[in-house]
Amino acid sequence: MSITLLQQLIWADYRAAVVLTIVLPLMLLIWATVQREGAIGRLLNLYWKVSSLLAITVLLLAGAEPMAFAVAVAAHLLILGSLWFWEDINDELADLPPWRALPLVTRIWRWSLTVFTVVGCAASVASLNCLGGWQASRVCVLWQHPPGSFSQVLGHGLNFLFGSSWAAEGAKVAGWLCLVIYAGFFLQWLLVRWPRFGRVAGGF
Protein backbone atom coordinates (compact mmCIF):
# COMPACT_ATOMS: atom_id res chain seq x y z
CA MET A 1 0.00 0.00 0.00
CA SER A 2 1.36 3.43 -0.95
CA ILE A 3 2.05 6.05 1.70
CA THR A 4 -0.34 8.48 -0.01
CA LEU A 5 -3.22 6.00 0.06
CA LEU A 6 -2.48 5.08 3.67
CA GLN A 7 -2.48 8.75 4.64
CA GLN A 8 -5.87 9.21 2.98
CA LEU A 9 -7.24 6.19 4.84
CA ILE A 10 -5.97 7.54 8.17
CA TRP A 11 -7.61 10.90 7.57
CA ALA A 12 -10.83 9.11 6.54
CA ASP A 13 -10.66 7.11 9.78
CA TYR A 14 -10.43 10.30 11.84
CA ARG A 15 -13.32 11.90 9.95
CA ALA A 16 -15.48 8.82 10.49
CA ALA A 17 -14.50 8.85 14.15
CA VAL A 18 -15.74 12.43 14.52
CA VAL A 19 -19.15 11.40 13.15
CA LEU A 20 -19.54 8.08 14.99
CA THR A 21 -17.89 8.92 18.31
CA ILE A 22 -18.83 12.59 18.76
CA VAL A 23 -21.58 13.97 16.50
CA LEU A 24 -24.05 11.07 16.49
CA PRO A 25 -23.82 10.15 20.21
CA LEU A 26 -24.17 13.82 21.14
CA MET A 27 -27.31 14.15 19.00
CA LEU A 28 -28.69 10.91 20.44
CA LEU A 29 -28.02 12.07 24.01
CA ILE A 30 -29.90 15.31 23.41
CA TRP A 31 -32.72 13.40 21.70
CA ALA A 32 -32.94 10.85 24.53
CA THR A 33 -32.94 13.62 27.14
CA VAL A 34 -35.79 15.46 25.40
CA GLN A 35 -37.85 12.26 25.05
CA ARG A 36 -36.86 11.05 28.53
CA GLU A 37 -35.66 7.65 27.34
CA GLY A 38 -33.88 6.46 30.47
CA ALA A 39 -32.07 3.40 29.09
CA ILE A 40 -30.73 5.20 26.02
CA GLY A 41 -29.71 8.20 28.11
CA ARG A 42 -27.82 6.00 30.60
CA LEU A 43 -26.09 4.10 27.79
CA LEU A 44 -24.92 7.33 26.20
CA ASN A 45 -23.81 8.88 29.50
CA LEU A 46 -21.70 5.79 30.19
CA TYR A 47 -20.38 5.86 26.64
CA TRP A 48 -19.22 9.48 27.04
CA LYS A 49 -17.44 8.66 30.29
CA VAL A 50 -15.56 5.79 28.68
CA SER A 51 -14.92 7.36 25.28
CA SER A 52 -13.12 10.32 26.86
CA LEU A 53 -10.08 8.03 26.64
CA LEU A 54 -10.15 8.59 22.86
CA ALA A 55 -9.74 12.33 23.44
CA ILE A 56 -6.79 11.56 25.71
CA THR A 57 -5.31 9.43 22.92
CA VAL A 58 -5.59 12.35 20.52
CA LEU A 59 -3.81 14.64 23.00
CA LEU A 60 -0.99 12.14 23.44
CA LEU A 61 -0.64 11.67 19.69
CA ALA A 62 -0.59 15.44 19.21
CA GLY A 63 2.19 15.56 21.76
CA ALA A 64 4.13 12.87 19.87
CA GLU A 65 3.92 10.45 22.81
CA PRO A 66 4.47 6.84 21.61
CA MET A 67 2.43 5.46 24.53
CA ALA A 68 -0.62 6.87 22.73
CA PHE A 69 -0.74 3.74 20.55
CA ALA A 70 -1.21 1.49 23.60
CA VAL A 71 -3.82 3.90 24.99
CA ALA A 72 -5.63 3.74 21.64
CA VAL A 73 -5.99 -0.04 21.95
CA ALA A 74 -7.38 0.32 25.48
CA ALA A 75 -9.77 3.05 24.35
CA HIS A 76 -11.25 0.91 21.57
CA LEU A 77 -11.67 -2.10 23.87
CA LEU A 78 -13.31 -0.04 26.63
CA ILE A 79 -15.69 1.66 24.19
CA LEU A 80 -16.70 -1.73 22.83
CA GLY A 81 -17.34 -2.89 26.39
CA SER A 82 -19.36 0.20 27.28
CA LEU A 83 -21.74 -0.46 24.39
CA TRP A 84 -22.67 -4.02 25.40
CA PHE A 85 -21.52 -4.66 28.97
CA TRP A 86 -24.55 -3.56 30.99
CA GLU A 87 -27.21 -6.24 31.48
CA ASP A 88 -30.00 -3.95 32.67
CA ILE A 89 -29.50 -1.46 29.83
CA ASN A 90 -29.38 -4.28 27.25
CA ASP A 91 -32.68 -5.67 28.58
CA GLU A 92 -34.36 -2.25 28.57
CA LEU A 93 -33.17 -1.48 25.04
CA ALA A 94 -34.43 -4.86 23.82
CA ASP A 95 -37.90 -4.02 25.20
CA LEU A 96 -38.15 -0.71 23.32
CA PRO A 97 -40.36 -0.80 20.18
CA PRO A 98 -37.97 -1.34 17.25
CA TRP A 99 -40.06 0.79 14.87
CA ARG A 100 -39.74 3.98 16.93
CA ALA A 101 -37.23 6.46 15.53
CA LEU A 102 -34.99 6.95 18.58
CA PRO A 103 -34.50 3.26 19.47
CA LEU A 104 -33.97 2.43 15.77
CA VAL A 105 -31.32 5.12 15.28
CA THR A 106 -29.67 4.09 18.56
CA ARG A 107 -29.43 0.47 17.42
CA ILE A 108 -27.97 1.52 14.05
CA TRP A 109 -25.41 3.76 15.77
CA ARG A 110 -24.55 1.07 18.31
CA TRP A 111 -23.83 -1.58 15.68
CA SER A 112 -22.05 0.87 13.36
CA LEU A 113 -19.80 2.02 16.19
CA THR A 114 -19.17 -1.60 17.17
CA VAL A 115 -17.88 -2.45 13.67
CA PHE A 116 -15.86 0.78 13.52
CA THR A 117 -14.35 0.12 16.94
CA VAL A 118 -13.33 -3.45 16.06
CA VAL A 119 -11.62 -2.23 12.89
CA GLY A 120 -10.00 0.65 14.79
CA CYS A 121 -8.77 -1.70 17.48
CA ALA A 122 -7.18 -3.96 14.85
CA ALA A 123 -5.44 -0.93 13.30
CA SER A 124 -4.23 0.19 16.73
CA VAL A 125 -2.84 -3.27 17.52
CA ALA A 126 -1.06 -3.29 14.15
CA SER A 127 0.55 0.05 15.11
CA LEU A 128 1.91 -1.10 18.47
CA ASN A 129 5.38 -1.32 16.99
CA CYS A 130 5.29 2.48 17.18
CA LEU A 131 5.74 2.16 20.95
CA GLY A 132 9.44 1.99 20.16
CA GLY A 133 9.33 5.57 18.88
CA TRP A 134 8.15 7.60 15.92
CA GLN A 135 11.04 6.35 13.80
CA ALA A 136 9.80 2.74 14.03
CA SER A 137 8.08 3.20 10.66
CA ARG A 138 6.71 5.91 8.39
CA VAL A 139 3.19 4.85 9.39
CA CYS A 140 3.74 6.06 12.96
CA VAL A 141 4.25 9.62 11.75
CA LEU A 142 1.14 9.41 9.56
CA TRP A 143 -1.05 8.59 12.58
CA GLN A 144 0.22 11.75 14.26
CA HIS A 145 -0.74 14.13 11.42
CA PRO A 146 -4.49 14.59 12.17
CA PRO A 147 -4.01 15.08 15.96
CA GLY A 148 -1.10 17.41 15.20
CA SER A 149 -3.33 19.51 12.94
CA PHE A 150 -6.01 19.58 15.65
CA SER A 151 -3.40 20.71 18.17
CA GLN A 152 -2.33 23.56 15.90
CA VAL A 153 -5.94 24.74 15.49
CA LEU A 154 -6.42 24.54 19.25
CA GLY A 155 -3.23 26.51 19.75
CA HIS A 156 -4.39 29.27 17.41
CA GLY A 157 -7.72 29.43 19.25
CA LEU A 158 -6.09 29.66 22.68
CA ASN A 159 -3.69 32.29 21.44
CA PHE A 160 -6.58 34.33 20.02
CA LEU A 161 -8.76 34.05 23.13
CA PHE A 162 -6.22 34.19 25.94
CA GLY A 163 -2.94 35.19 24.33
CA SER A 164 -1.40 31.91 25.49
CA SER A 165 0.72 29.56 23.44
CA TRP A 166 0.05 25.86 22.94
CA ALA A 167 2.73 23.52 21.68
CA ALA A 168 3.09 19.78 21.23
CA GLU A 169 4.63 19.56 24.69
CA GLY A 170 1.51 21.14 26.17
CA ALA A 171 -0.68 18.52 24.50
CA LYS A 172 1.57 15.77 25.85
CA VAL A 173 1.42 17.09 29.43
CA ALA A 174 -2.36 17.58 29.24
CA GLY A 175 -2.75 14.06 27.84
CA TRP A 176 -0.74 12.45 30.64
CA LEU A 177 -2.59 14.45 33.31
CA CYS A 178 -5.97 13.42 31.91
CA LEU A 179 -4.79 9.81 31.61
CA VAL A 180 -3.82 9.68 35.30
CA ILE A 181 -7.24 11.07 36.30
CA TYR A 182 -9.02 8.63 33.98
CA ALA A 183 -7.03 5.69 35.37
CA GLY A 184 -8.00 6.71 38.90
CA PHE A 185 -11.73 6.69 38.13
CA PHE A 186 -11.43 3.44 36.17
CA LEU A 187 -9.64 1.69 39.04
CA GLN A 188 -12.30 2.94 41.45
CA TRP A 189 -14.99 1.38 39.26
CA LEU A 190 -13.00 -1.83 38.70
CA LEU A 191 -12.12 -2.44 42.36
CA VAL A 192 -15.16 -1.01 44.13
CA ARG A 193 -18.26 -0.73 41.97
CA TRP A 194 -17.92 -3.77 39.68
CA PRO A 195 -17.46 -6.32 42.54
CA ARG A 196 -20.47 -4.79 44.27
CA PHE A 197 -22.94 -4.30 41.40
CA GLY A 198 -21.60 -6.50 38.61
CA ARG A 199 -22.93 -5.75 35.14
CA VAL A 200 -25.83 -3.65 36.42
CA ALA A 201 -25.41 0.00 35.46
CA GLY A 202 -28.25 1.31 37.58
CA GLY A 203 -27.82 5.06 37.98
CA PHE A 204 -24.07 4.93 37.35
N, C-alpha and C positions, 0 to 999 in steps of 0.2 A: 504494500500500500504506500502511495506517495505521501510525502510530508504535507503537501498542499491539501490533499483529500482528507488526511487525518485531522489537520487543523480545522477544516470546514466541519467535520463530524463533531469535533470537540465543541466548537461554537454552537452547533445545532443542539448538542446535548445540554449546554447551559441555557439556551433559549427555551427548550422544552421543559427544563427544570423550573424556570421562572413561572411558566404557565401551570404546571402540574403541582408544584410544591408551594407556590405562593399565591398566584392569582385565583385559581379555582378553589382551594380550601378557604381562602379569605371570603370569597363570595358565598360559598356554602355556609360558612359560620354565620355571616350576617343574615342569610336566608333562614337558617335554622333558628336563630335568635328571634327573628321577627315572627316566625310561625310557631315558636315555642316547641320545637321538636327536641325533647330532652336527650334521647339517645344519640341523635346526630350531633347535637351540640357538644355532648360530653366526648364523643369520638374525636371531634375536631379540636376541642380544647386540649385533649391528650396528645393529639398529633402535633399541635403547635409547640407544646412543651418539649416533645422528643425531637422534632425536626429542627429546633434551634441549633442542634449540633452541625447541621449542614452550613448554617451561617458562620459558625466557628471554623469549619473547614475552609470556607472561602477566605476568611480573614487570615488563616495560617498560610494558605496558598499565596495570597497577596503579599504576605510577608516573607515569601520564599522559604518557608519552614518545611523540610522534608517529612516531618512527622504528620503533616496534613494528609498524606496518602493513607496512613493507618487510620487516622480519624475518619476519613471518608468511608472506609470499609465499615467501621463501627456505626457511622451515621446511617448508612443504607440498611444495615441489619436491624438497628433499633427502630427505624421508620417502618420497616416491614412488620416488625413485631407489634408496633403501636396500632397498626391497621387491623390486626386479626387476633390479638392476644386476649382481649377482654370478653369473658363468657357472657356476662350480663348484657353488654352492649350488642354482642353478636345476636343474642336471642331477641332483643328488642328490635333490632334492625330487620331481622327475619320476619317479625310479626307485622311490620309496616306494609301497607298495600303497595304492591310493586308498580301499579299503574299511576300512582301519584307522582307529580313532577319532582319534588325534592328527594324522596327516597330513590327514585330512578336515577337522577343525576348523581346522587351520592354513591350508588352502587357502581355506576360507570366510572366515576372518578377513582373510587377505591380500587377497582380492578386495573384501571389504566396505570395508576401510580404503583400498584404491585408489580406489574410487568416492567415498568420503567425502573423501579428500584432494583429488581433482580438483575436487569441488564447493567445498571450503573454499578452495582456491587461487583459484578464480574469484571467490569472495566477497572474498578478500583483495585481489585485483587491483582489484576494483570499489571498494574502500575506500582506494585509494592517494591519492585526493584529500585524505585526512585528514593526509597528510604536511605539509600547509600549516598544521596546527594543529587543535585540538579544535573551533574555531568554524567549520571549513570546512563542516560540515553537522551536523544533529541526530543523524545515524546514527553519527558518530564517537564521540559521548558514549555512545551505547547499547552500542557494542562494549567500552567501558571498564567498564561496570557489573558483569559477572560477575567479572573479575579484581579490581576494587575491593573487592567483597564478600569474595573469597578473602583479599585482603590484610588486611582488617579482622579476619577470623577468625584469621589467622596472628598478627596483632598482639596480639589478646587472649590467644592461647596463649603467646606469648613473654613477655607481661607477667605471666601467671600462673606460668610456670615459672621465669623468670629476673628478673622485675621490671624488664624493659627495654621501652622503647617501640618501636613500629614504625609508621612513617608512610609516606605515598606516596613521599616523597623517598628513604626507605630502600630501598623496592622498586626505584625507578629506579636508584639507585647499584648495588644488587646485580645488577640486570639488565644494566647496562653492563659490570660487572666480569666476569660470567659470559660475556657476549658476546665480550669480548676474549679470554678463555681459549679459548672454543669456536673462534673464528676462527684462533687460533694452531694448534690441533690440526688443523683442517680444512686449513689451508695446508700443514702438514707432510705430510698425506696426499696432497694435490693435487700438490705439487711433488716429493715424494720417493717415496712408496709407489706411487702410481698409475703413474708412468712406468716403475717397476721391475717391478711385478706385474700391471699392467693390471686386468682385471675378475675376477681370481682373488682370492677372499677369504682362502683358506687358513686360518691360525689367527688372523687379524686380529680 
